[in-house]
Amino acid sequence: MNEQDLSVINQDKWFKNRTQLFRDKLVKNAKLITLNAGDALFLRGDENTGLYCVINGVLRVSGVNSQGKEAVLSFVTSAMWFGEVALFDGGKRTHDVYAQTAVRLLHVPERALSQLLQEHPAYWHDFGLLLTNKVRNLFDSLEDHALLTAKQKVSKRLCMLYQSSHQSCLPLTQQQLADMTYLTRQTINQILQSLQADSIINLKYQTIEIIDIDKLQSQC
């Protein structure tokens, strides 16, 4: 891993707030992997393969029902760590994760994590903080679903994706945004057209470009 890759993963609040010793040991046995757009990283029911952090690109977290309909739950962008749930319960993967774009990832294998925790049991606390951050975000999402208007939900979700990806062009379809906000595609289209008319976003093929993030935040 080069210095540029390290600078990316250090942008994550959880990782950069850990001790230097923890960070060094965590990445010591890590390896870089790459995926092409459309490739699966893992699927629901797969065995635990360890912990991941996105260096660049976007991953899509989703579930599929018996009829083959996909529901997009979230996107994982640069500097975000994930995969810690299976570390705690030893269970299988709970959702499908696909590359939305070409992706480079840091992968810490499950065997290396197990050895690290055997040697340093106190590190369970550090991984616990990673997990609780996800739980807090889940509670925030549930509150937003109950209290925000449709336009506020869409605007806030776009702001979150903009802030996490550090890029203005989001590789996102209207149907995927509808799945993430529990709104119909028709409602999503109406809201996006309104935001575009106000020169806040620009709609492109399977991409939503954020033109004015300040105006978008004012819609939340």
C-alpha positions in Angstrom: 0.0 0.0 0.0 1.4 3.4 -0.9 1.2 6.7 0.9 -1.7 7.9 -1.2 -3.8 4.9 -0.2 -2.9 5.4 3.5 -4.0 9.1 3.2 -7.4 7.9 1.9 -8.1 5.5 4.7 -7.0 8.0 7.3 -9.8 10.3 6.1 -12.2 8.0 8.0 -13.1 9.4 11.4 -13.2 5.9 13.1 -9.8 4.8 11.7 -7.9 8.1 12.2 -9.1 8.2 15.9 -7.5 4.8 16.7 -4.0 4.5 18.1 -1.1 4.4 15.7 -0.3 0.8 16.9 -3.9 -0.3 16.2 -3.8 1.2 12.7 -0.4 -0.3 11.9 -1.4 -3.8 13.0 -4.8 -3.6 11.2 -3.2 -2.9 7.8 -0.1 -5.0 8.3 -1.7 -8.1 6.7 -4.1 -6.2 4.5 -4.0 -6.6 0.7 -5.4 -4.5 -2.1 -8.1 -6.0 -4.4 -9.9 -4.5 -7.4 -13.3 -5.0 -8.8 -14.9 -4.0 -12.1 -18.3 -2.3 -12.2 -21.0 -5.0 -11.7 -18.7 -7.5 -9.9 -19.9 -8.9 -6.6 -17.7 -8.5 -3.6 -19.8 -10.9 -1.6 -23.4 -12.1 -1.5 -26.0 -12.7 1.3 -25.2 -16.0 2.9 -21.5 -16.0 2.1 -19.0 -16.8 4.8 -17.2 -14.0 6.6 -14.1 -13.1 4.7 -13.0 -10.2 6.9 -13.0 -6.4 6.9 -12.8 -4.0 4.0 -12.2 -0.3 3.3 -12.8 1.4 0.0 -9.8 3.2 -1.5 -11.7 4.6 -4.5 -14.9 3.8 -6.3 -18.4 3.0 -5.1 -20.0 -0.2 -3.8 -23.7 -0.9 -3.7 -25.3 -2.7 -0.7 -28.6 -4.4 -1.5 -31.0 -7.2 -1.0 -33.0 -9.2 -3.5 -36.4 -10.8 -3.0 -37.7 -14.1 -4.4 -39.0 -12.3 -7.5 -35.5 -10.9 -8.2 -36.3 -7.3 -7.3 -33.3 -5.5 -5.8 -33.7 -3.1 -3.0 -30.7 -0.7 -2.6 -29.9 -0.1 1.1 -26.8 2.1 0.8 -23.6 2.9 -1.0 -20.1 2.5 0.3 -17.6 5.1 -0.8 -14.0 6.0 -0.3 -12.5 5.7 3.2 -15.5 3.8 4.6 -14.9 0.6 6.5 -17.4 -2.2 6.5 -17.9 -5.9 7.1 -17.6 -5.8 10.9 -21.0 -7.3 11.7 -19.8 -10.9 10.9 -16.7 -10.3 12.9 -18.9 -10.1 16.1 -21.4 -12.8 15.6 -19.4 -15.2 13.4 -22.4 -15.3 11.1 -22.7 -15.1 7.3 -23.1 -12.0 5.2 -26.4 -10.3 5.5 -26.6 -8.5 2.2 -25.2 -8.4 -1.3 -22.4 -6.0 -2.1 -21.6 -5.1 -5.7 -19.2 -2.7 -7.4 -21.3 0.2 -8.7 -18.2 1.6 -10.4 -14.6 0.2 -10.7 -13.4 -0.2 -7.1 -10.1 -0.5 -5.3 -10.4 -2.0 -1.8 -8.2 -2.7 1.2 -9.0 -6.2 2.5 -8.1 -7.4 6.0 -8.7 -11.2 6.0 -10.8 -12.8 8.7 -7.8 -15.0 9.8 -5.7 -11.9 10.4 -8.5 -10.2 12.3 -8.9 -13.3 14.6 -5.2 -13.4 15.3 -5.1 -9.7 16.0 -8.0 -10.0 18.5 -6.4 -13.0 20.2 -3.2 -11.1 20.8 -4.9 -7.8 21.7 -8.4 -8.5 23.2 -8.7 -4.8 24.0 -9.2 -4.1 20.3 -12.7 -5.5 20.5 -13.6 -2.1 21.8 -12.2 -0.4 18.7 -14.2 -2.6 16.4 -17.2 -2.1 18.7 -17.0 1.6 18.0 -17.1 0.9 14.3 -20.2 -1.2 14.7 -22.0 1.4 17.0 -21.3 4.1 14.4 -23.4 2.1 11.9 -26.2 1.6 14.5 -26.3 5.3 15.2 -26.6 6.0 11.4 -29.4 3.4 11.2 -31.4 5.1 14.0 -30.9 8.5 12.2 -32.2 6.9 9.0 -35.3 5.6 10.7 -36.0 9.0 12.3 -35.6 10.7 8.9 -38.0 8.2 7.4 -40.6 9.0 10.0 -40.2 12.8 10.2 -38.9 14.3 6.9 -40.9 15.2 3.9 -40.1 13.4 0.6 -38.1 16.3 -0.7 -36.1 16.5 2.5 -35.4 12.8 2.4 -34.1 12.9 -1.1 -32.0 16.1 -0.5 -30.5 14.7 2.7 -29.6 11.4 1.1 -27.9 13.2 -1.8 -26.0 15.4 0.6 -24.8 12.3 2.5 -23.6 10.6 -0.7 -21.8 13.8 -1.8 -20.0 14.2 1.6 -19.0 10.5 1.8 -17.8 10.2 -1.8 -16.1 13.6 -2.0 -17.3 13.9 -5.6 -20.1 15.9 -7.2 -21.1 13.3 -9.8 -22.9 10.5 -8.1 -23.2 7.2 -10.1 -26.8 6.7 -9.1 -30.0 5.8 -10.9 -33.4 7.2 -9.9 -34.7 3.7 -9.1 -31.7 3.2 -6.7 -32.4 6.5 -5.0 -36.1 5.5 -4.7 -35.1 2.2 -3.0 -32.9 4.1 -0.6 -35.5 6.6 0.5 -38.6 4.3 0.3 -40.3 6.5 -2.2 -41.7 5.7 -5.6 -39.7 6.3 -8.8 -42.3 8.8 -9.9 -42.0 10.8 -6.7 -38.2 10.7 -7.0 -38.4 12.0 -10.6 -40.6 14.9 -9.6 -38.3 15.9 -6.8 -35.2 15.7 -9.0 -36.8 17.6 -11.8 -37.6 20.3 -9.2 -34.1 20.4 -7.9 -32.7 20.6 -11.4 -35.1 23.5 -12.3 -33.7 25.4 -9.3 -30.1 24.8 -10.6 -29.2 22.6 -7.6 -28.5 19.4 -9.5 -28.0 18.2 -13.0 -29.5 14.9 -14.2 -27.4 12.8 -16.5 -27.7 9.1 -17.6 -27.5 7.0 -14.4 -25.7 10.0 -12.7 -26.9 12.8 -10.5 -24.5 15.8 -10.5 -24.5 18.1 -7.5 -24.2 21.7 -8.7 -24.8 23.7 -5.6 -24.3 21.7 -2.3 -25.2 24.7 -0.1 -28.6 25.0 -1.8 -29.1 21.3 -1.6 -28.3 21.3 2.2 -30.9 24.1 2.6 -33.6 21.6 1.3 -32.9 19.1 4.0 
